[in-house]
Amino acid sequence: MKTARQLLLEKTRPGIFSVRPDATVYQALQIMAEKDIGAVLVMDEDRLVGIFSERDYARKVVLQGKTSAGTPIADIMTKRVVFAKPNQSVDECMAVMSEKRFRHLPVLDDDNKVIGVLSITDLVRETIAEQQFLIEQLENYIMH
């Protein structure tokens, strides 16, 4: 089973996309649209202070009648960010995301520096690949 670090190294679109806490929702949405991502990290210098997702936008901006251009990210971001450590397995990451019901998981090193973000898509793809590999190994074992 691969670790979060291994999965981050294999990502086809690596990168950490973030905004400052004083950025507007509109600015965050622009980055999300440009990069075709569903969430951005909210960083104060190199410190993770929150995460902003499409779900945050729908529930905390649209439904509350706020404007994208006039609302700072700090007002609506998710402040209690759940994260993974680099040595956690894909299964552990998947379990946390399923239990807490979110789709983006920052990975922080031992100094609490962000080294990447895993999406539920990253984890599902890896799980499918791992299962396919095991199936092929079992088929080869049975045939020989």
PADO-483776 format. One line per 2 residues: number of its first residue (from 0); their letters; for each residue x, y, z of N, C-alpha, C, CB. Coordinates in steps of 0.2 Angstrom, whole numbers, always signed. Glycine has a CB too. Layout:
% residues N
NUM	A	X/Y/Z/X/Y/Z/X/Y/Z/X/Y/Z; ... .
***
This chain:
% residues 144
0	MK	+4/-6/+0/+0/+0/+0/+4/+6/+0/-5/+0/+6; +3/+11/-5/+7/+17/-5/+5/+22/+1/+6/+20/-12 .
2	TA	+10/+26/+2/+9/+31/+7/+7/+38/+3/+16/+33/+11; +5/+43/+7/+3/+49/+5/+9/+52/+1/+0/+54/+10 .
4	RQ	+15/+52/+4/+20/+55/+0/+22/+52/-7/+27/+54/+5; +21/+45/-7/+22/+42/-13/+17/+44/-19/+22/+34/-13 .
6	LL	+11/+44/-16/+5/+46/-21/+6/+54/-23/-1/+46/-17; +9/+58/-19/+10/+65/-21/+16/+65/-26/+12/+69/-15 .
8	LE	+21/+61/-25/+26/+61/-30/+24/+58/-37/+32/+56/-28; +19/+55/-37/+16/+52/-44/+11/+56/-47/+14/+45/-43 .
10	KT	+8/+61/-44/+3/+65/-46/+5/+68/-53/+1/+71/-41; +0/+68/-58/+1/+70/-64/+1/+78/-64/-3/+68/-70 .
12	RP	-3/+81/-60/-4/+88/-59/-2/+90/-52/-11/+90/-61; +5/+90/-51/+7/+92/-44/+6/+99/-43/+14/+90/-42 .
14	GI	+6/+102/-37/+6/+109/-36/+2/+110/-29/+3/+112/-41; +3/+116/-26/+0/+118/-21/-3/+125/-22/+4/+118/-14 .
16	FS	-10/+125/-23/-13/+131/-25/-16/+134/-19/-19/+130/-30; -15/+140/-18/-17/+144/-11/-19/+151/-12/-12/+143/-6 .
18	VR	-22/+154/-7/-24/+161/-7/-22/+163/+0/-31/+162/-9; -21/+170/+1/-20/+172/+8/-27/+173/+11/-16/+179/+7 .
20	PD	-27/+174/+17/-34/+175/+21/-37/+181/+19/-32/+175/+28; -34/+186/+17/-37/+192/+15/-39/+192/+8/-33/+198/+16 .
22	AT	-38/+187/+4/-41/+186/-3/-48/+186/-3/-38/+180/-7; -51/+188/-8/-59/+188/-9/-61/+181/-11/-61/+193/-13 .
24	VY	-67/+179/-10/-69/+173/-13/-69/+173/-20/-77/+172/-11; -70/+178/-24/-69/+179/-31/-62/+177/-33/-71/+186/-33 .
26	QA	-57/+179/-30/-50/+178/-32/-49/+170/-31/-45/+182/-27; -52/+167/-26/-51/+160/-25/-54/+156/-30/-53/+158/-18 .
28	LQ	-60/+158/-32/-64/+155/-37/-60/+156/-44/-71/+158/-38; -57/+161/-45/-53/+162/-51/-48/+157/-52/-50/+169/-52 .
30	IM	-44/+156/-46/-39/+151/-46/-41/+144/-47/-35/+151/-39; -47/+142/-44/-50/+136/-44/-52/+134/-51/-56/+135/-39 .
32	AE	-55/+140/-55/-57/+139/-62/-51/+138/-66/-61/+145/-64; -46/+142/-65/-40/+142/-70/-36/+135/-69/-35/+147/-68 .
34	KD	-36/+132/-63/-32/+126/-62/-37/+120/-62/-29/+126/-55; -43/+121/-63/-48/+116/-63/-48/+111/-57/-47/+111/-69 .
36	IG	-48/+115/-51/-48/+111/-45/-54/+113/-40/-41/+113/-41; -55/+109/-35/-61/+110/-31/-60/+113/-25/-65/+103/-30 .
38	AV	-54/+115/-23/-52/+118/-17/-46/+121/-17/-52/+113/-11; -45/+126/-13/-38/+130/-12/-36/+130/-5/-38/+137/-16 .
40	LV	-30/+130/-4/-28/+131/+3/-28/+138/+5/-21/+127/+4; -29/+140/+11/-28/+146/+13/-22/+147/+18/-35/+149/+17 .
42	MD	-17/+151/+15/-10/+151/+18/-9/+158/+21/-5/+148/+13; -6/+158/+27/-3/+164/+29/+4/+163/+29/-6/+166/+37 .
44	ED	+8/+166/+24/+15/+165/+23/+15/+157/+21/+19/+167/+29; +19/+153/+25/+19/+146/+24/+15/+142/+29/+27/+144/+24 .
46	RL	+11/+145/+32/+7/+142/+37/+0/+141/+35/+7/+146/+44; -3/+134/+35/-10/+133/+33/-14/+135/+39/-10/+125/+32 .
48	VG	-19/+139/+36/-24/+142/+41/-31/+140/+39/-23/+150/+42; -32/+137/+34/-39/+135/+32/-39/+132/+25/-43/+141/+32 .
50	IF	-45/+130/+23/-46/+127/+16/-53/+130/+14/-46/+119/+16; -53/+131/+7/-59/+134/+4/-61/+129/-2/-58/+141/+2 .
52	SE	-67/+127/-1/-69/+122/-6/-76/+124/-10/-70/+115/-3; -78/+121/-15/-84/+122/-18/-90/+122/-14/-85/+118/-24 .
54	RD	-89/+117/-9/-95/+116/-4/-95/+122/+1/-93/+110/+0; -89/+125/+3/-89/+131/+7/-93/+137/+3/-82/+133/+9 .
56	YA	-91/+137/-4/-94/+142/-8/-102/+142/-8/-91/+142/-15; -104/+136/-9/-111/+135/-10/-115/+136/-3/-113/+127/-12 .
58	RK	-112/+134/+2/-116/+134/+9/-115/+141/+12/-113/+129/+13; -109/+144/+11/-107/+150/+15/-107/+156/+12/-101/+149/+19 .
60	VV	-108/+156/+5/-108/+162/+1/-115/+162/-2/-103/+162/-4; -116/+158/-7/-122/+158/-11/-129/+158/-6/-122/+152/-16 .
62	LQ	-129/+153/-2/-135/+152/+2/-136/+157/+7/-135/+145/+5; -131/+161/+9/-131/+166/+14/-132/+173/+11/-125/+166/+19 .
64	GK	-132/+173/+4/-133/+179/+1/-127/+184/+1/-139/+183/+4; -121/+181/+2/-115/+185/+2/-113/+186/-6/-109/+182/+6 .
66	TS	-108/+191/-7/-105/+192/-13/-98/+189/-14/-105/+199/-15; -96/+186/-19/-90/+184/-20/-84/+189/-20/-89/+180/-27 .
68	AG	-86/+195/-23/-81/+200/-23/-80/+204/-17/-83/+205/-29; -85/+203/-12/-85/+207/-6/-83/+203/+0/-91/+211/-5 .
70	TP	-82/+197/-1/-82/+192/+5/-75/+190/+6/-87/+186/+5; -71/+191/+11/-64/+188/+12/-65/+181/+13/-61/+192/+18 .
72	IA	-60/+177/+11/-60/+170/+12/-59/+168/+19/-53/+167/+8; -56/+172/+23/-55/+171/+30/-62/+171/+34/-51/+177/+34 .
74	DI	-67/+174/+31/-74/+174/+34/-78/+167/+33/-78/+180/+31; -76/+164/+28/-80/+158/+26/-76/+151/+25/-84/+159/+20 .
76	MT	-69/+152/+26/-65/+146/+25/-67/+141/+30/-58/+147/+24; -65/+135/+29/-65/+129/+34/-59/+130/+38/-66/+122/+31 .
78	KR	-59/+132/+45/-53/+134/+49/-50/+127/+52/-55/+138/+54; -54/+123/+53/-52/+116/+56/-50/+111/+51/-57/+113/+62 .
80	VV	-44/+112/+48/-42/+108/+43/-39/+101/+45/-37/+112/+38; -42/+96/+42/-40/+89/+44/-34/+88/+38/-46/+84/+43 .
82	FA	-29/+85/+41/-23/+84/+36/-20/+77/+37/-18/+89/+37; -16/+75/+33/-13/+69/+33/-5/+70/+34/-14/+64/+27 .
84	KP	-2/+65/+36/+6/+65/+37/+8/+61/+31/+8/+62/+44; +14/+62/+29/+17/+59/+23/+17/+51/+23/+24/+61/+21 .
86	NQ	+18/+49/+29/+19/+41/+30/+12/+38/+30/+23/+40/+36; +6/+41/+30/+0/+38/+31/-2/+34/+24/-6/+43/+33 .
88	SV	-5/+29/+25/-7/+25/+19/-13/+28/+15/-8/+17/+21; -13/+26/+9/-19/+28/+5/-25/+26/+9/-19/+25/-2 .
90	DE	-26/+20/+12/-32/+17/+15/-33/+22/+21/-31/+10/+17; -28/+24/+25/-29/+28/+30/-32/+35/+28/-23/+29/+34 .
92	CM	-29/+38/+23/-32/+44/+20/-39/+43/+18/-27/+46/+14; -40/+38/+14/-47/+37/+12/-52/+36/+18/-47/+30/+7 .
94	AV	-50/+33/+23/-54/+32/+29/-56/+39/+32/-51/+27/+34; -51/+43/+33/-52/+49/+36/-57/+54/+31/-45/+53/+37 .
96	MS	-56/+54/+25/-60/+58/+20/-67/+55/+20/-57/+58/+13; -68/+49/+20/-74/+46/+20/-78/+47/+27/-74/+38/+19 .
98	EK	-75/+46/+32/-78/+48/+39/-80/+55/+40/-73/+46/+44; -75/+59/+38/-77/+67/+39/-80/+70/+33/-70/+70/+40 .
100	RF	-81/+66/+27/-85/+68/+22/-82/+75/+18/-92/+70/+24; -76/+74/+16/-73/+80/+12/-69/+77/+7/-69/+84/+17 .
102	RH	-67/+81/+2/-64/+78/-4/-57/+80/-5/-68/+80/-10; -54/+84/-1/-47/+87/-2/-43/+86/+5/-47/+94/-4 .
104	LP	-37/+83/+5/-34/+82/+11/-26/+85/+10/-34/+74/+12; -25/+90/+13/-18/+93/+13/-13/+88/+17/-18/+100/+17 .
106	VL	-7/+87/+14/-2/+83/+18/+3/+88/+20/+1/+78/+12; +4/+87/+27/+9/+91/+30/+15/+87/+33/+6/+95/+36 .
108	DD	+21/+90/+32/+27/+86/+35/+27/+87/+42/+33/+89/+31; +33/+85/+45/+34/+85/+53/+34/+92/+55/+40/+81/+55 .
110	DN	+36/+97/+51/+37/+104/+53/+30/+108/+51/+43/+107/+49; +25/+104/+50/+18/+107/+48/+19/+111/+42/+16/+110/+54 .
112	KV	+23/+109/+37/+23/+113/+31/+19/+109/+26/+31/+114/+29; +15/+112/+22/+11/+108/+17/+16/+106/+11/+6/+113/+14 .
114	IG	+15/+99/+10/+19/+97/+4/+15/+95/-2/+23/+91/+7; +9/+95/-1/+4/+93/-6/-3/+92/-4/+6/+87/-10 .
116	VL	-7/+91/-9/-15/+90/-7/-17/+84/-11/-19/+96/-9; -20/+79/-8/-23/+73/-11/-30/+74/-12/-21/+67/-7 .
118	SI	-33/+73/-17/-40/+73/-18/-43/+66/-18/-42/+76/-25; -50/+66/-17/-53/+59/-17/-52/+55/-23/-60/+60/-15 .
120	TD	-51/+59/-29/-50/+56/-35/-43/+52/-35/-50/+61/-41; -38/+56/-32/-31/+53/-32/-32/+46/-28/-26/+58/-28 .
122	LV	-35/+46/-23/-35/+40/-18/-39/+35/-22/-39/+42/-12; -45/+36/-25/-49/+31/-28/-45/+28/-34/-56/+34/-31 .
124	RE	-42/+32/-38/-38/+29/-43/-32/+25/-41/-34/+35/-47; -29/+27/-35/-24/+22/-33/-27/+16/-30/-20/+26/-27 .
126	TI	-32/+16/-27/-36/+10/-24/-38/+5/-30/-42/+12/-20; -40/+8/-35/-42/+4/-41/-36/+1/-44/-46/+8/-46 .
128	AE	-31/+5/-45/-24/+2/-47/-22/-4/-43/-19/+7/-48; -22/-3/-36/-19/-8/-32/-24/-14/-32/-19/-5/-25 .
130	QQ	-30/-13/-33/-34/-19/-33/-33/-23/-40/-42/-17/-32; -33/-19/-45/-31/-22/-52/-25/-26/-51/-31/-17/-57 .
132	FL	-20/-23/-48/-13/-27/-48/-14/-33/-44/-8/-22/-44; -18/-33/-38/-19/-39/-34/-23/-44/-38/-23/-37/-28 .
134	IE	-28/-42/-42/-32/-47/-46/-27/-50/-51/-37/-43/-50; -23/-46/-55/-18/-49/-59/-13/-54/-56/-14/-44/-63 .
136	QL	-11/-53/-50/-6/-57/-47/-10/-64/-45/-4/-54/-41; -16/-63/-43/-20/-69/-41/-22/-73/-47/-27/-67/-37 .
138	EN	-23/-70/-53/-25/-74/-59/-18/-77/-61/-27/-69/-64; -12/-74/-61/-6/-77/-63/-5/-83/-58/+0/-72/-63 .
140	YI	-6/-82/-52/-5/-88/-47/-9/-94/-49/-6/-85/-40; -15/-93/-50/-20/-98/-52/-18/-101/-58/-27/-95/-52 .
142	MH	-16/-98/-63/-15/-100/-70/-8/-104/-70/-14/-95/-75; -4/-103/-65/+3/-107/-65/+3/-112/-60/+9/-102/-65 .
***
